[in-house]
Amino acid sequence: QVQLVESGGGLVQAGGSLRLSCAASGRTLSRFPMGWFRQAPGKEREFVAAISWSGSSTYYANSVKGRFTISRDNAKNTVYLQMNSLKPEDTAVYYCAVHIAGSWSTPADYGSWGQGTQVTVSS
């Protein structure tokens, strides 16, 4: 059992940056593949980024590749999402989750979802 808590969201101007954190309050995140997803009102939850248990492999949605960076610090039991060059279309609630099996980019293949943190990017 892993309990995840996201933080770091807020209001930022287009072109700005935010760093999201996903901290585990239960079992250690070590050896757990992790992912970030986002969901805007009226939209489906969409894949943002994922990272292997060791951090050696990362995956990104085309919409964020080159702007966002996922990383992890297993010693701190935390996964991060560095978000640069933010755009208004990045506005959403961002969630982290544990990858269980299957596709890296499919929400149904994840579990232990956090409660999310709001990211709002103004024009």
C-alpha positions in Angstrom: 0.0 0.0 0.0 1.3 3.4 -1.1 -0.3 6.7 -0.2 0.7 9.6 -2.5 0.4 13.3 -2.0 1.0 15.8 -4.7 2.1 19.4 -4.1 3.7 22.3 -5.8 0.8 23.4 -8.0 -0.3 27.0 -8.3 -0.9 29.9 -10.6 1.8 30.9 -13.1 2.1 33.0 -16.2 2.6 31.5 -19.6 6.3 30.7 -20.1 6.9 30.3 -16.4 7.9 27.2 -14.4 6.6 25.0 -11.6 7.9 22.0 -9.9 5.5 19.4 -8.7 6.3 16.9 -6.0 4.7 13.5 -5.3 5.5 12.2 -1.8 4.8 8.8 -0.5 3.4 8.5 3.0 3.1 4.7 3.1 5.5 2.2 1.6 8.7 3.4 0.0 8.5 4.4 -3.7 11.7 2.6 -4.3 11.3 0.0 -7.1 7.9 1.4 -8.1 7.5 2.8 -11.6 5.7 6.1 -11.4 3.7 8.3 -13.6 2.2 11.8 -13.8 -1.2 12.4 -15.4 -3.4 15.5 -15.7 -7.1 16.2 -16.1 -8.8 19.5 -17.1 -12.5 20.0 -16.5 -14.6 18.2 -19.0 -11.6 16.4 -20.4 -10.3 12.8 -20.0 -7.3 12.1 -17.8 -4.2 12.2 -20.0 -0.7 10.9 -19.6 2.0 13.4 -19.0 5.2 11.5 -18.0 6.4 8.2 -16.4 9.6 7.0 -14.9 11.0 3.6 -14.2 11.8 2.4 -10.7 15.5 3.2 -11.0 14.9 6.5 -12.9 17.0 5.2 -15.8 14.0 5.3 -18.2 11.5 8.1 -18.8 8.5 8.6 -21.0 6.7 11.7 -22.1 3.6 12.7 -23.9 4.4 14.6 -27.1 2.6 17.6 -25.8 5.1 18.1 -22.9 8.3 16.6 -24.3 11.1 19.0 -24.2 9.4 21.2 -21.6 8.7 18.8 -18.7 11.1 16.6 -16.9 10.2 13.7 -14.6 12.7 12.6 -11.9 12.7 10.7 -8.7 14.7 10.6 -5.5 14.1 7.2 -3.9 16.0 8.1 -0.8 13.5 10.9 -0.2 10.5 8.8 -1.4 9.5 11.5 -3.8 8.9 11.9 -7.5 9.1 15.2 -9.2 7.8 16.9 -12.3 9.7 20.0 -13.4 7.4 22.0 -15.7 9.1 24.7 -17.8 7.7 26.9 -20.6 4.2 26.4 -19.3 1.3 27.1 -21.7 -2.4 27.8 -20.9 -3.2 24.4 -22.2 -1.2 22.9 -19.4 -3.8 24.0 -17.0 -5.2 21.0 -15.2 -5.2 19.0 -12.0 -2.0 17.0 -11.9 -2.0 13.5 -10.4 0.8 11.0 -9.7 0.3 7.3 -9.5 2.0 4.0 -9.3 2.4 2.0 -12.5 1.0 -1.5 -11.9 1.1 -3.2 -15.3 0.5 -2.7 -19.0 0.9 0.6 -20.9 2.9 3.5 -19.5 0.4 5.9 -20.8 -2.9 4.3 -19.8 -4.6 5.5 -16.6 -6.2 2.1 -16.0 -2.8 0.6 -15.7 -2.0 2.7 -12.6 -3.1 2.7 -9.0 -2.6 4.4 -5.7 -3.6 7.8 -7.2 -2.9 10.9 -5.3 -5.5 13.6 -4.7 -4.0 15.9 -7.2 -2.6 19.4 -7.3 -4.0 22.3 -9.4 -1.8 23.9 -12.0 -3.2 27.1 -13.6 -1.3 28.9 -16.4 -2.5 32.3 -17.4 -2.1 33.9 -20.8 
